[in-house]
Amino acid sequence: MTGASIPSIYNYAKHTLALKSFLQRPGDGRQRPSIPAATLAWALLLGVILRLGSALRLEWLASCGNRKQMGLARPFGDDAIGYFTERVDPYQIRARLAATLQLARRNKVFDRTPFIGFALDGTGFGHTGKSPCPLCHPIKNAEGDVTGHNHSLVMIAVVGAEVCLPFDVEPYGPGDSEYAAGQRLLKRAVERLGPRFARYVAVDAKFATAPFLHVCSRAGIPVVARLKANLPELAAAVQARFSGQPPSDVFMHGKDRIEIWDAADFTPWQALDWESVRVIRYRQHKPNGTVVEADWLSNFSITKLPSRLLFKFAKSRWEIENQGFNDAKNLCGIEHIQHHDPNSMLVNWLFLLLALLIERLYRTRFLRRGDHKPPTAMELYDALRCNLRCSFSDTS
């Protein structure tokens, strides 16, 4: 893969994405540090890009090979990473993530897609048997005994473009909830990026409640939410209406045949202050005979947004599952708790998102210049690892 290398990514991050000043001053709260913040901040980003998964492997990376080629000024240990992340201000990383997205938009990264949106969802991970921290949720067996602890957060991502870009997380402890954390996260995202950055927000059924929908309305962003049995009256009305009607539209989505039912005059439940509720039902027929059916509610006007476009908005919610949580857990090591401290964990999670943003923009935009097809994430990873093996074998 021509041009793909760690120095190339380093220069892309510093100059094209304007991260040079952030890497030098990432909100480090250490007093008289001996290891530069720029070295540790870039190491955390590089560890995600190279899928190392732990601070001990970062320590190994910094002690072998050509450190200068990788942008690491000096070696460091696992304890230095822990001491650093416990004292970094998460506000600075969140601000940089939002600023990088705004820069990407000014640089026309999203111009190939007329409508981009937000997807928001929660997950649990990071099992530990150590003493609990304020973010730990107890895990109990059938007898009610605590067998360990887990951690939970809500993630938000830009979806609907050619690439999913997660850009913020909101963890919550046992006295909090995914529902409340999601509201805080959406408010912060709209405050940082503006109400016109995204055209919509797509969420799962657990967020399809009046308070959350009202938060979306006050933020000035329409919502597309999955409709399930948690809203029994509306779900029953939709079933009674659509079950006896032919679809209002039929079209092909890739190799799948899609049937859509769409109506915008459903009565809102008592707590919801909308004038009416729009609901679409899609039935997706796959080539192997599998049929997938789902209902979604929205406050989009049926005269201003066609059914097919609302269908795409709803389907984009899966991007945060596949390219957000799945990649973070299976490829980037978010399941591994490097240092069991609330601030350290949050800082590591935010650096993970920034690393994903750098890698995905570098791969899909920088390496795509001209008529070249962008490499897959695995192709880029293989190229970078081959580069590292070459530098490790050169002992001259």
C-alpha positions in Angstrom: 0.0 0.0 0.0 1.8 3.1 -1.3 2.3 5.8 1.3 0.8 4.1 4.3 3.1 4.3 7.3 3.2 5.4 10.9 5.2 8.6 10.0 2.6 9.4 7.4 -0.3 9.0 9.9 1.6 11.0 12.4 2.0 13.9 9.9 -1.6 13.6 8.8 -2.8 13.9 12.4 -0.5 16.8 13.3 -1.0 18.9 10.2 -4.1 17.9 8.2 -6.2 17.3 11.3 -4.5 20.1 13.2 -3.6 18.0 16.2 -0.1 19.2 16.7 -1.0 21.7 19.5 -3.3 19.2 21.2 -0.6 16.5 21.2 1.8 18.9 22.9 -0.8 20.1 25.4 -3.5 17.5 25.8 -4.7 18.8 29.2 -1.9 17.2 31.1 -2.2 17.8 34.9 1.1 16.3 36.0 3.5 18.4 38.0 7.1 18.6 36.5 6.7 15.6 34.2 9.8 13.8 33.0 8.1 12.2 30.0 6.6 14.7 27.5 2.9 14.6 27.3 3.2 14.5 23.5 5.0 11.2 23.7 2.3 9.6 25.9 -0.6 11.1 24.1 0.6 9.9 20.7 1.5 6.5 22.2 -2.1 6.0 23.4 -3.4 6.9 19.9 -0.8 4.7 18.2 -1.7 1.8 20.5 -5.3 1.9 19.2 -4.3 2.2 15.6 -1.9 -0.8 15.9 -4.5 -2.7 18.1 -2.1 -3.3 20.9 -4.9 -3.4 23.6 -2.9 -2.7 26.8 -0.5 -0.3 28.4 2.0 -3.2 28.9 2.2 -3.7 25.1 2.6 0.1 24.7 5.6 -0.1 27.1 7.0 -2.9 24.9 6.5 -0.8 21.7 8.3 2.2 23.2 11.3 0.1 24.2 12.0 -1.6 20.9 12.2 -0.7 17.2 12.8 2.7 15.8 11.0 5.1 18.3 11.7 8.2 16.2 10.0 6.6 13.2 7.0 6.1 15.4 7.0 9.6 16.8 8.0 8.5 20.4 10.7 10.7 21.9 11.7 8.2 24.7 10.7 4.9 26.3 8.2 4.8 29.2 6.6 2.2 31.4 3.1 1.1 32.2 3.0 3.2 35.4 3.8 6.3 33.4 0.7 5.7 31.3 -1.4 5.3 34.4 0.0 8.4 36.1 -0.6 10.4 32.9 -4.2 9.3 32.2 -5.3 9.8 35.8 -4.4 13.5 35.4 -5.4 14.4 31.9 -8.5 16.6 31.6 -11.2 14.8 29.5 -12.7 18.1 28.5 -9.6 18.8 26.3 -10.0 15.5 24.5 -13.7 16.0 24.0 -13.1 19.5 22.6 -10.5 18.2 20.2 -12.7 15.4 19.0 -15.5 17.9 18.2 -13.0 20.4 16.6 -11.6 17.6 14.4 -15.1 16.7 13.2 -15.8 20.4 12.4 -12.6 20.6 10.5 -13.4 17.5 8.6 -16.8 19.0 7.6 -15.1 22.2 6.4 -12.7 20.1 4.4 -15.8 18.5 2.7 -15.3 15.1 4.1 -19.1 14.6 4.3 -19.9 16.2 1.0 -20.5 12.8 -0.7 -23.4 12.3 1.6 -26.3 14.8 1.6 -27.5 13.9 5.1 -25.4 12.9 8.1 -26.8 12.1 11.5 -26.0 11.0 15.0 -26.5 7.5 16.4 -26.5 7.0 20.1 -26.5 3.8 22.1 -25.1 2.2 25.3 -23.1 -0.9 26.1 -21.4 -2.7 29.0 -17.9 -4.1 29.1 -14.7 -4.1 31.1 -15.3 -6.9 33.6 -13.0 -6.8 36.7 -12.7 -8.6 39.9 -10.7 -5.8 41.6 -12.1 -3.5 44.3 -15.0 -1.4 42.7 -14.5 2.1 41.5 -17.3 4.8 41.3 -18.1 3.6 37.7 -18.4 -0.1 38.6 -21.7 -2.0 38.3 -21.9 -5.1 40.4 -22.5 -8.5 38.7 -24.5 -10.9 40.8 -25.0 -14.6 40.5 -28.3 -16.5 41.0 -27.9 -16.4 44.8 -27.4 -12.6 44.8 -23.7 -12.7 45.5 -21.4 -10.2 43.8 -19.0 -12.0 41.5 -17.4 -9.1 39.8 -18.0 -5.7 38.4 -18.7 -4.3 34.9 -18.5 -0.8 33.4 -21.1 0.9 31.2 -21.2 3.9 28.9 -23.2 5.6 26.1 -21.5 6.4 22.8 -22.4 8.9 20.1 -21.2 8.7 16.5 -21.6 10.5 13.2 -23.4 8.1 10.9 -25.0 8.2 7.4 -21.7 9.1 5.8 -19.3 6.6 4.1 -17.6 5.9 7.5 -18.9 5.9 11.1 -17.0 8.3 13.3 -17.6 7.9 17.1 -16.7 11.1 18.9 -17.8 11.0 22.5 -18.8 8.8 25.4 -20.6 9.3 28.7 -19.9 6.7 31.4 -22.4 6.2 34.2 -22.2 4.5 37.6 -24.7 2.3 39.5 -26.6 5.3 40.8 -27.0 6.6 37.2 -28.6 5.2 34.1 -28.0 4.7 30.4 -31.1 6.8 29.7 -29.9 9.8 31.7 -26.3 9.5 30.4 -27.7 9.5 26.8 -29.5 12.8 27.4 -26.3 14.4 28.8 -24.3 13.1 25.9 -26.7 14.4 23.2 -26.9 17.8 24.8 -23.1 18.1 24.9 -22.8 16.9 21.3 -25.3 19.5 20.0 -23.7 22.3 22.1 -20.2 21.5 20.7 -21.1 20.9 17.1 -24.3 23.0 16.7 -27.9 21.9 15.9 -27.2 22.0 12.2 -24.2 19.7 12.1 -26.4 16.5 11.9 -29.8 16.2 10.2 -31.1 13.6 12.7 -30.4 11.3 15.7 -31.1 7.6 15.5 -31.7 5.7 18.7 -32.9 2.3 20.0 -36.2 1.7 21.7 -35.0 2.4 25.2 -34.6 6.1 24.3 -38.1 6.3 22.8 -39.5 8.0 25.8 -41.1 11.5 26.1 -38.2 13.1 28.2 -35.5 12.0 25.7 -37.7 13.0 22.7 -38.3 16.4 24.3 -34.5 16.8 24.7 -34.1 16.2 21.0 -36.8 18.7 20.2 -35.2 21.4 22.4 -31.9 20.7 20.8 -33.4 21.3 17.4 -32.6 17.9 16.0 -35.3 15.4 14.6 -35.2 11.9 16.0 -35.7 8.4 14.5 -36.3 5.9 17.3 -37.1 2.2 17.2 -40.6 1.3 18.3 -41.1 -1.8 20.4 -43.4 -3.1 23.1 -42.2 -0.5 25.6 -44.8 1.8 24.0 -47.7 -0.7 24.0 -50.5 1.6 22.9 -48.7 3.1 20.0 -47.3 -0.3 19.0 -50.9 -1.8 19.0 -52.2 1.1 16.9 -49.4 0.6 14.4 -50.1 -3.1 14.2 -53.8 -2.6 13.7 -53.2 0.0 11.0 -50.4 -1.6 8.9 -51.3 -5.3 9.2 -54.3 -4.8 6.9 -52.7 -2.5 4.4 -50.5 -3.1 1.4 -47.1 -1.4 1.6 -47.0 2.2 0.5 -43.6 1.7 -1.3 -41.5 -1.2 -2.6 -37.9 -0.9 -3.7 -34.6 -2.6 -3.8 -31.9 -1.9 -1.2 -28.8 -3.6 -2.6 -29.9 -7.2 -3.1 -32.8 -6.9 -0.6 -36.4 -6.1 -1.4 -37.9 -3.5 0.9 -41.6 -3.0 1.6 -42.5 0.2 3.6 -45.6 1.3 5.4 -45.6 5.0 6.4 -48.2 7.1 8.3 -47.8 10.4 10.1 -51.0 10.8 12.0 -50.7 8.5 15.0 -51.8 9.9 18.3 -48.9 10.6 20.7 -49.0 9.0 24.2 -50.0 11.2 27.1 -46.5 12.4 28.2 -45.4 13.3 24.7 -46.0 16.9 23.6 -45.8 16.2 19.8 -48.9 17.0 17.7 -48.7 13.6 16.0 -46.3 10.7 15.6 -45.0 9.4 12.3 -44.3 5.7 12.1 -42.7 3.6 9.3 -42.6 -0.1 9.2 -40.1 -1.8 6.8 -40.1 -5.4 5.9 -36.7 -6.5 4.4 -36.7 -9.6 2.3 -33.1 -11.0 1.9 -32.0 -13.3 -0.9 -31.7 -16.3 1.4 -35.4 -16.0 2.4 -34.9 -14.2 5.7 -37.4 -11.5 6.5 -36.6 -8.7 8.9 -39.4 -6.4 10.1 -39.1 -3.3 12.3 -41.1 -0.2 13.3 -39.6 3.2 13.8 -41.2 6.4 15.1 -40.1 10.0 14.1 -41.1 13.6 14.2 -40.0 14.2 10.6 -42.7 15.7 8.3 -44.0 13.1 5.8 -44.2 15.9 3.2 -40.6 16.9 3.6 -38.8 13.6 4.1 -39.6 10.6 1.8 -40.1 7.1 3.2 -37.0 5.8 1.5 -34.8 8.4 3.1 -36.3 7.8 6.6 -35.6 4.1 6.1 -31.9 4.9 5.5 -31.8 7.1 8.6 -33.2 4.2 10.6 -30.8 1.7 9.2 -27.8 4.0 9.9 -28.3 3.3 13.6 -26.6 -0.1 13.1 -23.4 1.7 12.2 -22.7 2.5 15.9 -23.1 -1.2 16.7 -20.9 -2.6 13.9 -18.3 0.2 13.5 -18.5 1.6 17.0 -19.0 -1.0 19.7 -17.9 -4.1 17.7 -14.7 -2.5 16.5 -13.9 -1.0 19.9 -14.4 -4.3 21.7 -13.0 -6.8 19.1 -10.2 -4.8 17.6 -9.2 -1.9 19.8 -9.2 -3.4 23.3 -11.8 -1.3 25.0 -12.8 -4.5 27.0 -9.4 -4.3 28.8 -9.2 -1.9 31.7 -5.7 -0.6 31.7 -5.9 1.3 35.0 -8.9 1.0 37.2 -9.4 4.7 37.9 -12.5 6.6 36.7 -10.5 9.4 35.0 -7.9 7.1 33.6 -10.6 4.9 32.0 -12.5 7.8 30.5 -9.3 9.3 29.1 -8.4 6.0 27.5 -11.9 5.6 26.0 -11.7 9.2 24.6 -8.2 8.6 23.1 -9.6 5.4 21.6 -12.3 7.4 19.8 -9.7 10.0 18.6 -7.5 7.2 17.3 -10.5 5.7 15.4 -11.3 9.1 13.9 -7.7 9.6 12.8 -7.3 6.1 11.3 -10.7 6.2 9.5 -10.2 9.7 8.0 -6.6 8.8 7.0 -7.7 5.6 5.4 -10.8 6.7 3.6 -9.7 10.2 2.6 -6.0 10.6 2.6 -5.2 7.2 1.0 -8.2 7.5 -1.3 -6.8 10.5 -3.2 -7.2 10.3 -7.0 -8.8 7.1 -8.4 -7.4 4.8 -5.7 -9.9 2.6 -3.9 -9.5 3.2 -0.1 -7.9 0.3 1.8 -9.8 -1.7 4.3 -9.0 -1.4 7.9 -7.3 -4.7 7.9 -5.2 -3.8 4.8 -4.0 -0.7 6.6 -3.2 -2.6 9.7 -1.2 -5.2 7.8 0.8 -2.5 6.0 1.6 -0.7 9.3 2.6 -4.0 11.0 4.9 -4.9 8.0 6.5 -1.5 8.4 7.1 -2.1 12.1 8.7 -5.5 11.4 11.1 -4.0 9.0 12.1 -1.3 11.5 12.5 -3.9 14.3 14.8 -6.1 12.2 17.1 -3.2 11.2 19.7 -3.2 14.0 22.2 -0.9 12.3 
